[in-house]
Amino acid sequence: MIMQIEQSTVKKLRIVGAQVGAGWKLDPITVYIENYKPGQGKITIECFGDAWSSYWGPMGGDRNLEQFFTSCDCHYLASKLKLGIQSTINDEDGLSDYMRAEVMRQRRAGEISKDDAREMYDEAEYMDYQMIDHDLIQRVFGYEWWYQLPQKPNPEYEYLCRIIAAAQEGVKAALGSDMLKVAA
């Protein structure tokens, strides 16, 4: 088999001074855009030493990557650029309060006795996420308790979404609105 060498042109955009949302000022963002052919391309976004990259084979029609990227929802792009990232994470600090609230809800609904409620409520005060009392958490939330854990927004996910939004605005500004229109 003979090795083949292919060359392509990569567009590099450097976005400085981006502000997103409630005054979030971001570090400089570098966006690398590579269109392989109409409907296929790869993007890499770099900010403050972190990088995220994804390839799209089918983008629908003859759109280029710039058109596709700027038309996509931030949440979709985040899931493609960083596989496995979730918009929420377990709220480790809120576990004790959440458990106590659930014990009170169960008691008010008549699902547990007064004595059981008092015992679980008192024990939940000392619940530590790193040293989970499996018996207690199972009594409160049931056998599949891990689905019931309190959630909070994932700061890493929110940060990535701010970077994506800034990158989308930068791509739009750099390439002009006419270049982003799909040919009819």
Residue frames as a rotation matrix with the C-alpha (Angstrom) as fourth column:
MET 1
0.580 0.814 0.000 0.00
0.814 -0.580 0.000 0.00
0.000 0.000 -1.000 0.00
ILE 2
-0.413 -0.710 0.571 1.33
0.711 -0.643 -0.285 3.41
0.569 0.288 0.770 -0.94
MET 3
-0.268 0.246 -0.932 1.07
0.782 -0.510 -0.359 6.22
-0.563 -0.825 -0.055 1.55
GLN 4
0.069 0.367 0.928 -0.94
0.798 -0.578 0.169 9.20
0.598 0.729 -0.333 0.32
ILE 5
-0.681 -0.301 -0.667 -0.34
0.635 -0.697 -0.334 12.76
-0.365 -0.651 0.666 1.41
GLU 6
0.194 0.788 0.585 -3.18
0.868 -0.416 0.272 15.26
0.457 0.455 -0.764 1.32
GLN 7
-0.896 -0.402 -0.189 -2.98
0.444 -0.812 -0.378 18.98
-0.001 -0.422 0.906 1.91
SER 8
0.189 0.967 0.168 -5.79
0.911 -0.237 0.338 21.25
0.367 0.089 -0.926 2.94
THR 9
-0.527 -0.267 0.807 -6.33
0.063 -0.959 -0.276 24.85
0.848 -0.095 0.522 3.86
VAL 10
-0.086 0.440 -0.894 -7.16
0.981 0.196 0.003 25.67
0.177 -0.876 -0.448 7.45
LYS 11
0.157 0.204 0.966 -8.70
0.060 -0.979 0.197 28.97
0.986 0.027 -0.166 8.53
LYS 12
-0.356 -0.314 -0.880 -7.41
0.900 0.137 -0.413 30.26
0.250 -0.940 0.234 11.83
LEU 13
0.281 0.491 0.824 -9.36
0.096 -0.869 0.485 32.89
0.955 -0.057 -0.292 13.75
ARG 14
-0.638 -0.447 -0.627 -8.10
0.696 0.011 -0.717 34.48
0.328 -0.895 0.304 16.96
ILE 15
0.330 0.846 0.419 -10.84
0.341 -0.521 0.783 36.08
0.880 -0.115 -0.460 19.04
VAL 16
-0.685 -0.614 -0.391 -9.65
0.631 -0.233 -0.740 38.53
0.363 -0.754 0.547 21.70
GLY 17
-0.964 0.250 0.092 -11.78
-0.261 -0.821 -0.507 40.41
-0.051 -0.513 0.857 24.23
ALA 18
-0.445 0.847 -0.291 -14.91
0.058 0.352 0.934 38.29
0.894 0.399 -0.206 23.85
GLN 19
-0.865 0.315 0.390 -17.61
-0.456 -0.171 -0.873 38.94
-0.208 -0.933 0.292 26.41
VAL 20
-0.575 0.677 -0.459 -20.52
0.040 0.584 0.811 36.54
0.817 0.448 -0.363 26.72
GLY 21
0.095 0.737 -0.669 -23.62
0.780 0.362 0.510 36.64
0.618 -0.571 -0.541 28.87
ALA 22
0.920 0.353 -0.171 -23.49
0.366 -0.613 0.700 38.56
0.142 -0.706 -0.693 32.12
GLY 23
0.781 -0.616 0.104 -20.18
-0.618 -0.786 -0.013 40.26
0.090 -0.054 -0.994 31.39
TRP 24
0.678 -0.578 0.454 -18.05
0.262 0.767 0.586 37.12
-0.687 -0.279 0.672 31.25
LYS 25
0.567 -0.599 -0.565 -14.75
-0.820 -0.474 -0.321 38.17
-0.075 0.645 -0.760 29.71
LEU 26
0.944 -0.167 0.284 -12.98
0.181 0.983 -0.022 35.25
-0.276 0.072 0.958 28.13
ASP 27
-0.035 -0.998 -0.057 -9.32
-0.062 -0.055 0.997 34.61
-0.997 0.038 -0.060 27.47
PRO 28
-0.249 -0.101 -0.963 -8.26
-0.923 -0.277 0.268 34.73
-0.294 0.956 -0.024 23.81
ILE 29
0.363 0.474 0.803 -9.93
-0.092 0.875 -0.475 32.00
-0.927 0.098 0.361 21.75
THR 30
-0.594 -0.529 -0.606 -8.39
-0.702 -0.027 0.711 30.40
-0.393 0.848 -0.356 18.67
VAL 31
0.440 0.789 0.429 -10.69
-0.281 0.575 -0.769 28.67
-0.853 0.218 0.474 16.18
TYR 32
-0.747 -0.637 -0.188 -9.31
-0.443 0.267 0.856 26.37
-0.495 0.723 -0.481 13.47
ILE 33
0.393 0.918 0.059 -11.74
-0.427 0.239 -0.872 25.58
-0.815 0.317 0.485 10.66
GLU 34
-0.778 -0.621 -0.094 -11.03
-0.406 0.384 0.829 22.96
-0.479 0.683 -0.551 8.02
ASN 35
0.423 0.889 -0.177 -13.53
-0.678 0.181 -0.712 22.28
-0.601 0.421 0.679 5.26
TYR 36
-0.422 -0.561 0.712 -12.72
0.025 0.778 0.628 18.93
-0.906 0.282 -0.314 3.65
LYS 37
-0.907 0.297 0.300 -15.45
0.309 -0.017 0.951 19.25
0.287 0.955 -0.077 1.05
PRO 38
-0.457 0.795 0.398 -19.02
-0.696 -0.598 0.396 20.59
0.554 -0.096 0.827 0.99
GLY 39
0.593 0.799 -0.095 -20.87
-0.508 0.464 0.726 19.01
0.624 -0.382 0.681 3.88
GLN 40
0.707 -0.419 -0.570 -17.74
0.635 0.731 0.249 17.77
0.313 -0.538 0.783 5.69
GLY 41
0.207 -0.697 0.686 -15.31
-0.182 -0.716 -0.674 19.51
0.961 0.015 -0.275 7.98
LYS 42
0.170 -0.288 -0.942 -13.50
0.902 0.431 0.031 19.74
0.397 -0.855 0.333 11.28
ILE 43
0.493 -0.028 0.870 -13.29
-0.214 -0.973 0.090 22.47
0.843 -0.231 -0.485 13.90
THR 44
-0.037 -0.528 -0.848 -10.88
0.904 0.344 -0.254 22.91
0.425 -0.776 0.465 16.78
ILE 45
0.636 0.257 0.728 -11.39
-0.078 -0.917 0.392 25.55
0.768 -0.306 -0.563 19.47
GLU 46
-0.110 -0.755 -0.646 -8.61
0.831 0.286 -0.477 26.46
0.545 -0.589 0.596 21.90
CYS 47
0.484 0.219 0.847 -8.80
-0.228 -0.903 0.364 28.70
0.845 -0.369 -0.388 24.96
PHE 48
0.361 -0.388 0.848 -6.36
-0.920 -0.300 0.254 29.05
0.156 -0.871 -0.465 27.87
GLY 49
-0.602 -0.775 0.191 -4.58
-0.790 0.612 -0.008 25.76
-0.111 -0.156 -0.981 27.20
ASP 50
-0.260 0.590 0.765 -7.74
0.019 0.795 -0.607 23.69
-0.965 -0.144 -0.218 26.72
ALA 51
-0.744 0.029 -0.668 -8.81
-0.661 -0.185 0.727 22.48
-0.102 0.982 0.156 23.30
TRP 52
-0.051 0.802 0.595 -11.98
-0.079 0.591 -0.803 20.93
-0.996 -0.088 0.033 21.91
SER 53
-0.708 -0.270 -0.653 -12.32
-0.658 -0.085 0.748 19.40
-0.257 0.959 -0.118 18.48
SER 54
-0.008 0.700 0.714 -14.91
0.021 0.714 -0.700 17.62
-1.000 0.010 -0.020 16.37
TYR 55
-0.963 -0.218 -0.161 -15.39
-0.178 0.060 0.982 16.35
-0.204 0.974 -0.096 12.83
TRP 56
0.059 0.995 0.078 -18.70
-0.329 0.093 -0.940 16.41
-0.943 0.030 0.332 11.00
GLY 57
-0.830 -0.244 0.501 -19.19
0.333 0.504 0.797 14.20
-0.447 0.829 -0.337 7.98
PRO 58
-0.314 0.778 0.545 -22.83
0.833 -0.050 0.551 14.86
0.456 0.627 -0.632 7.20
MET 59
-0.826 0.048 -0.562 -23.79
0.298 -0.809 -0.507 18.51
-0.479 -0.586 0.653 7.74
GLY 60
0.173 0.978 0.120 -26.74
0.604 -0.009 -0.797 18.51
-0.778 0.210 -0.592 5.41
GLY 61
0.946 0.292 0.143 -26.48
0.275 -0.482 -0.832 19.72
-0.174 0.826 -0.536 1.85
ASP 62
0.345 -0.830 0.437 -23.61
0.703 -0.080 -0.707 21.80
0.622 0.551 0.556 0.58
ARG 63
0.964 0.020 0.265 -23.08
-0.146 -0.792 0.592 23.88
0.221 -0.610 -0.761 3.69
ASN 64
-0.023 -0.997 -0.080 -19.56
-0.034 0.081 -0.996 24.63
0.999 -0.021 -0.036 4.76
LEU 65
-0.261 -0.139 -0.955 -18.42
0.843 0.450 -0.295 24.18
0.471 -0.882 0.000 8.34
GLU 66
-0.992 -0.125 0.001 -18.78
0.111 -0.890 -0.441 27.88
0.056 -0.438 0.897 9.15
GLN 67
-0.407 0.912 0.041 -22.44
-0.635 -0.315 0.705 27.84
0.656 0.261 0.708 8.12
PHE 68
0.160 0.449 -0.879 -23.09
0.250 0.843 0.476 24.65
0.955 -0.296 0.022 10.03
PHE 69
-0.527 -0.493 -0.692 -21.23
0.766 0.077 -0.639 25.70
0.368 -0.867 0.337 13.18
THR 70
-0.988 0.113 0.101 -22.92
-0.141 -0.930 -0.340 29.09
0.055 -0.350 0.935 13.48
SER 71
-0.247 0.962 -0.116 -26.38
-0.653 -0.077 0.754 27.57
0.716 0.262 0.647 12.97
CYS 72
-0.158 0.139 -0.978 -26.05
0.374 0.925 0.071 24.90
0.914 -0.354 -0.198 15.67
ASP 73
0.825 0.478 0.300 -27.28
-0.178 -0.284 0.942 25.02
0.536 -0.831 -0.150 19.23
CYS 74
0.031 -0.861 0.508 -24.57
-0.885 -0.260 -0.386 25.47
0.464 -0.438 -0.770 21.86
HIS 75
0.247 0.117 0.962 -25.70
-0.775 0.619 0.124 22.36
-0.581 -0.776 0.244 23.77
TYR 76
0.987 0.074 0.145 -25.39
0.035 0.771 -0.636 20.17
-0.159 0.633 0.758 20.69
LEU 77
0.554 -0.832 0.025 -21.94
-0.282 -0.216 -0.935 21.56
0.783 0.511 -0.354 19.93
ALA 78
0.060 -0.525 0.849 -20.77
-0.996 -0.087 0.017 21.09
0.065 -0.847 -0.528 23.52
SER 79
0.582 0.225 0.782 -21.76
-0.413 0.910 0.045 17.42
-0.701 -0.348 0.622 23.41
LYS 80
0.960 -0.258 0.111 -19.82
0.225 0.469 -0.854 16.95
0.169 0.845 0.508 20.16
LEU 81
0.421 -0.843 0.334 -16.74
-0.430 -0.510 -0.745 18.94
0.799 0.170 -0.577 21.16
LYS 82
-0.615 -0.575 0.540 -16.36
-0.759 0.245 -0.603 17.25
0.214 -0.781 -0.587 24.56
LEU 83
-0.123 0.574 -0.809 -17.79
-0.200 0.785 0.587 13.75
0.972 0.234 0.018 24.58
GLY 84
-0.171 0.145 -0.974 -19.51
0.754 0.656 -0.035 12.75
0.634 -0.741 -0.222 27.79
ILE 85
-0.982 -0.166 0.086 -19.83
0.077 -0.779 -0.622 16.25
0.170 -0.604 0.779 29.24
GLN 86
-0.178 0.952 -0.248 -23.07
0.946 0.235 0.225 16.78
0.272 -0.194 -0.942 31.13
SER 87
-0.088 0.227 0.970 -24.92
0.108 -0.966 0.235 20.04
0.990 0.125 0.061 31.71
THR 88
0.610 0.284 0.740 -25.37
-0.684 -0.283 0.672 19.16
0.400 -0.916 0.021 35.39
ILE 89
-0.428 -0.728 -0.536 -23.29
-0.125 0.635 -0.762 17.41
0.895 -0.259 -0.363 38.03
ASN 90
0.249 0.475 -0.844 -24.06
0.763 0.441 0.473 15.97
0.597 -0.761 -0.253 41.44
ASP 91
0.301 -0.059 0.952 -24.44
-0.398 -0.915 0.069 18.67
0.867 -0.400 -0.299 44.07
GLU 92
-0.202 -0.494 -0.846 -22.12
0.514 0.681 -0.521 17.24
0.834 -0.540 0.116 46.70
ASP 93
-0.965 -0.213 0.154 -22.61
0.008 -0.608 -0.794 20.17
0.263 -0.765 0.588 49.07
GLY 94
-0.410 0.889 0.203 -26.40
-0.879 -0.445 0.174 19.97
0.245 -0.107 0.964 48.83
LEU 95
-0.482 0.206 -0.852 -26.76
-0.058 0.962 0.266 16.24
0.874 0.178 -0.452 49.52
SER 96
-0.884 0.102 -0.457 -27.50
0.467 0.250 -0.848 16.55
0.028 -0.963 -0.269 53.24
ASP 97
-0.687 0.651 -0.322 -30.16
-0.435 -0.724 -0.535 19.25
-0.582 -0.228 0.781 52.81
TYR 98
-0.385 0.528 -0.757 -31.70
-0.824 0.172 0.540 17.42
0.415 0.832 0.369 49.86
MET 99
-0.653 0.105 -0.750 -31.93
0.233 0.970 -0.067 14.18
0.721 -0.218 -0.658 51.85
ARG 100
-0.880 0.323 -0.348 -33.50
0.304 -0.180 -0.935 15.96
-0.365 -0.929 0.060 54.80
ALA 101
-0.532 0.711 -0.460 -36.08
-0.785 -0.618 -0.049 17.59
-0.319 0.335 0.886 52.51
GLU 102
-0.391 0.356 -0.848 -36.91
-0.507 0.686 0.522 14.18
0.768 0.635 -0.088 51.02
VAL 103
-0.828 0.096 -0.553 -37.33
0.475 0.644 -0.599 12.67
0.298 -0.759 -0.579 54.50
MET 104
-0.755 0.576 -0.313 -39.75
-0.151 -0.617 -0.772 15.49
-0.638 -0.536 0.553 55.38
ARG 105
-0.422 0.608 -0.672 -41.67
-0.895 -0.159 0.417 14.95
0.147 0.778 0.611 52.13
GLN 106
-0.551 0.168 -0.817 -41.98
-0.041 0.973 0.227 11.22
0.833 0.159 -0.529 52.82
ARG 107
-0.888 0.217 -0.406 -43.16
0.442 0.161 -0.882 11.86
-0.126 -0.963 -0.239 56.39
ARG 108
-0.628 0.675 -0.387 -45.78
-0.541 -0.736 -0.406 14.39
-0.559 -0.045 0.828 55.27
ALA 109
-0.272 0.498 -0.823 -47.01
-0.844 0.288 0.453 11.91
0.463 0.818 0.342 52.66
GLY 110
0.481 0.476 0.737 -47.30
-0.824 0.533 0.193 9.22
-0.301 -0.700 0.648 55.35
GLU 111
0.607 -0.301 -0.736 -44.73
-0.407 0.678 -0.613 7.00
0.683 0.671 0.289 53.65
ILE 112
-0.360 -0.758 -0.544 -42.55
0.289 0.464 -0.838 6.64
0.887 -0.459 0.052 56.77
SER 113
0.481 0.533 -0.696 -43.19
0.793 0.073 0.605 6.65
0.373 -0.843 -0.388 60.50
LYS 114
0.913 -0.096 0.397 -42.42
-0.227 -0.927 0.298 9.55
0.340 -0.362 -0.868 62.80
ASP 115
0.682 -0.680 0.270 -39.59
-0.138 0.242 0.960 7.62
-0.719 -0.692 0.071 64.48
ASP 116
0.265 -0.578 0.772 -38.01
0.880 0.473 0.052 6.56
-0.395 0.665 0.634 61.17
ALA 117
0.661 0.035 0.749 -38.29
0.484 -0.783 -0.390 10.12
0.573 0.621 -0.535 59.89
ARG 118
0.918 -0.332 0.218 -36.55
-0.389 -0.645 0.658 11.53
-0.077 -0.689 -0.721 62.98
GLU 119
0.465 -0.773 0.431 -33.76
0.227 0.575 0.786 8.95
-0.856 -0.268 0.443 62.75
MET 120
0.225 -0.364 0.904 -33.14
0.970 0.168 -0.174 9.46
-0.089 0.916 0.391 59.02
TYR 121
0.836 0.128 0.533 -33.41
0.233 -0.963 -0.134 13.24
0.496 0.236 -0.836 59.32
ASP 122
0.827 -0.546 0.135 -30.80
-0.376 -0.359 0.855 13.34
-0.418 -0.757 -0.502 62.09
GLU 123
0.257 -0.755 0.603 -28.44
0.473 0.643 0.603 10.94
-0.843 0.130 0.522 60.29
ALA 124
0.530 0.011 0.848 -28.76
0.836 -0.176 -0.520 12.88
0.144 0.984 -0.102 57.03
GLU 125
0.984 -0.163 -0.079 -27.29
-0.136 -0.953 0.272 15.95
-0.119 -0.257 -0.959 58.72
TYR 126
0.258 -0.953 0.156 -23.89
-0.486 0.011 0.874 14.26
-0.835 -0.301 -0.461 58.73
MET 127
0.730 0.044 0.682 -24.09
0.479 0.679 -0.556 12.76
-0.488 0.733 0.474 55.24
ASP 128
0.034 -0.806 -0.591 -20.83
-0.470 -0.535 0.702 13.28
-0.882 0.254 -0.397 53.39
TYR 129
0.771 0.318 -0.552 -20.73
-0.620 0.178 -0.764 12.75
-0.144 0.931 0.334 49.63
GLN 130
-0.039 -0.894 -0.447 -17.23
-0.844 0.269 -0.464 11.27
0.535 0.359 -0.765 49.81
MET 131
-0.972 -0.231 0.046 -18.22
-0.212 0.775 -0.595 8.79
0.101 -0.588 -0.803 52.54
ILE 132
-0.245 0.966 -0.082 -21.81
-0.791 -0.150 0.594 7.93
0.561 0.211 0.801 51.62
ASP 133
-0.679 0.231 0.697 -23.77
-0.431 0.642 -0.633 5.86
-0.594 -0.731 -0.336 54.11
HIS 134
-0.871 0.270 -0.411 -25.27
-0.314 0.339 0.887 3.46
0.379 0.901 -0.211 51.57
ASP 135
-0.640 0.671 -0.373 -27.83
0.761 0.621 -0.188 2.05
0.105 -0.405 -0.908 53.99
LEU 136
-0.338 0.503 -0.795 -29.17
0.367 -0.707 -0.604 5.49
-0.867 -0.496 0.054 54.86
ILE 137
-0.636 0.072 -0.768 -29.24
-0.602 -0.669 0.436 6.85
-0.483 0.739 0.469 51.33
GLN 138
-0.889 0.344 -0.303 -30.97
0.030 0.703 0.710 3.68
0.457 0.622 -0.636 50.13
ARG 139
-0.498 0.734 -0.461 -33.60
0.818 0.222 -0.531 4.03
-0.287 -0.642 -0.711 52.88
VAL 140
-0.290 0.361 -0.886 -34.28
-0.008 -0.927 -0.375 7.60
-0.957 -0.102 0.272 51.78
PHE 141
-0.212 0.110 -0.971 -34.13
-0.859 -0.495 0.132 7.30
-0.467 0.862 0.199 47.98
GLY 142
0.824 0.546 0.153 -34.55
-0.424 0.773 -0.473 3.58
-0.376 0.325 0.868 47.27
TYR 143
0.538 -0.605 0.586 -32.38
0.451 0.795 0.406 0.99
-0.712 0.046 0.701 45.55
GLU 144
0.111 -0.497 0.861 -31.44
0.957 -0.179 -0.227 3.18
0.267 0.849 0.456 42.58
TRP 145
0.555 0.149 -0.818 -30.58
0.634 -0.713 0.300 6.17
-0.539 -0.685 -0.490 44.77
TRP 146
-0.494 -0.862 -0.119 -27.89
0.557 -0.418 0.717 7.49
-0.668 0.288 0.686 42.41
TYR 147
-0.454 0.407 0.793 -30.65
0.755 -0.297 0.585 8.72
0.474 0.864 -0.172 40.06
GLN 148
0.594 0.794 -0.127 -32.10
0.707 -0.440 0.554 10.81
0.384 -0.419 -0.823 42.89
LEU 149
-0.183 -0.743 -0.644 -28.97
0.924 -0.354 0.145 12.75
-0.335 -0.569 0.751 43.85
PRO 150
0.664 0.426 -0.614 -29.32
0.272 -0.903 -0.332 16.54
-0.696 0.053 -0.716 43.77
GLN 151
0.131 -0.564 0.815 -27.93
0.990 0.033 -0.136 18.24
0.050 0.825 0.563 40.70
LYS 152
0.434 -0.048 -0.900 -26.40
0.135 -0.984 0.118 21.63
-0.891 -0.173 -0.420 40.01
PRO 153
0.971 -0.094 -0.222 -25.12
-0.239 -0.272 -0.932 23.30
0.027 0.958 -0.287 36.84
ASN 154
0.526 -0.836 0.158 -21.76
0.794 0.548 0.261 21.96
-0.305 -0.012 0.952 35.67
PRO 155
0.567 -0.320 -0.759 -19.31
-0.151 -0.946 0.287 24.91
-0.810 -0.048 -0.585 35.65
GLU 156
-0.553 -0.803 0.225 -17.10
0.040 0.243 0.969 23.17
-0.832 0.545 -0.102 33.06
TYR 157
-0.255 0.580 0.774 -20.09
0.942 0.329 0.064 22.76
-0.218 0.745 -0.630 30.74
GLU 158
0.756 0.565 -0.330 -21.17
0.517 -0.825 -0.230 26.38
-0.402 0.003 -0.915 31.23
TYR 159
0.097 -0.829 -0.551 -17.61
-0.222 -0.558 0.800 27.56
-0.970 0.045 -0.238 30.51
LEU 160
-0.708 -0.345 0.617 -17.50
0.437 0.472 0.766 25.52
-0.555 0.811 -0.183 27.30
CYS 161
0.191 0.864 0.465 -20.87
0.970 -0.095 -0.221 26.94
-0.147 0.494 -0.857 26.21
ARG 162
0.692 -0.020 -0.722 -19.58
0.077 -0.992 0.101 30.50
-0.718 -0.126 -0.685 26.76
ILE 163
-0.398 -0.906 -0.145 -16.53
-0.182 -0.077 0.980 29.71
-0.899 0.417 -0.135 24.62
ILE 164
-0.508 0.290 0.811 -18.71
0.794 0.521 0.312 28.16
-0.332 0.803 -0.495 21.90
ALA 165
0.605 0.791 -0.088 -20.99
0.715 -0.589 -0.376 31.22
-0.349 0.164 -0.923 21.87
ALA 166
0.398 -0.551 -0.734 -17.98
-0.273 -0.835 0.478 33.52
-0.876 0.010 -0.483 21.54
ALA 167
-0.660 -0.654 0.370 -16.52
0.114 0.400 0.909 31.32
-0.743 0.642 -0.190 18.79
GLN 168
-0.059 0.728 0.683 -19.81
0.959 0.231 -0.164 31.40
-0.278 0.645 -0.712 16.90
GLU 169
0.817 0.348 -0.459 -19.94
0.280 -0.936 -0.211 35.20
-0.504 0.044 -0.863 17.13
GLY 170
0.006 -0.919 -0.394 -16.31
-0.321 -0.375 0.870 35.43
-0.947 0.122 -0.297 16.06
VAL 171
-0.620 -0.171 0.766 -16.87
0.557 0.592 0.583 33.18
-0.552 0.788 -0.272 13.04
LYS 172
0.416 0.852 0.318 -19.91
0.877 -0.284 -0.388 35.25
-0.240 0.440 -0.865 12.03
ALA 173
0.745 -0.144 -0.651 -18.00
-0.048 -0.985 0.164 38.52
-0.665 -0.091 -0.741 12.39
ALA 174
-0.244 -0.968 -0.061 -14.87
-0.206 -0.010 0.979 37.32
-0.948 0.251 -0.197 10.60
LEU 175
-0.736 -0.067 0.673 -16.58
0.529 0.564 0.634 35.77
-0.422 0.823 -0.380 7.64
GLY 176
-0.850 0.448 -0.279 -19.41
-0.514 -0.820 0.251 38.23
-0.116 0.357 0.927 7.22
SER 177
-0.191 0.880 0.436 -23.08
-0.377 0.344 -0.860 37.46
-0.906 -0.329 0.265 7.13
ASP 178
0.404 0.359 -0.841 -23.12
-0.904 0.018 -0.426 36.96
-0.138 0.933 0.332 3.32
MET 179
-0.451 -0.671 -0.588 -20.66
-0.728 0.658 -0.192 34.06
0.516 0.342 -0.786 3.49
LEU 180
-0.887 0.109 0.450 -22.77
-0.285 0.636 -0.717 32.31
-0.364 -0.764 -0.533 6.11
LYS 181
0.125 0.973 -0.195 -25.89
-0.808 -0.014 -0.589 32.18
-0.576 0.231 0.784 3.95
VAL 182
-0.304 -0.130 0.944 -26.60
0.251 0.945 0.211 28.85
-0.919 0.301 -0.255 2.33
ALA 183
-0.882 -0.048 -0.469 -26.68
-0.422 -0.367 0.829 29.07
-0.212 0.929 0.303 -1.43
ALA 184
-0.009 0.976 0.219 -30.26
-0.468 0.190 -0.863 28.70
-0.884 -0.111 0.455 -2.68
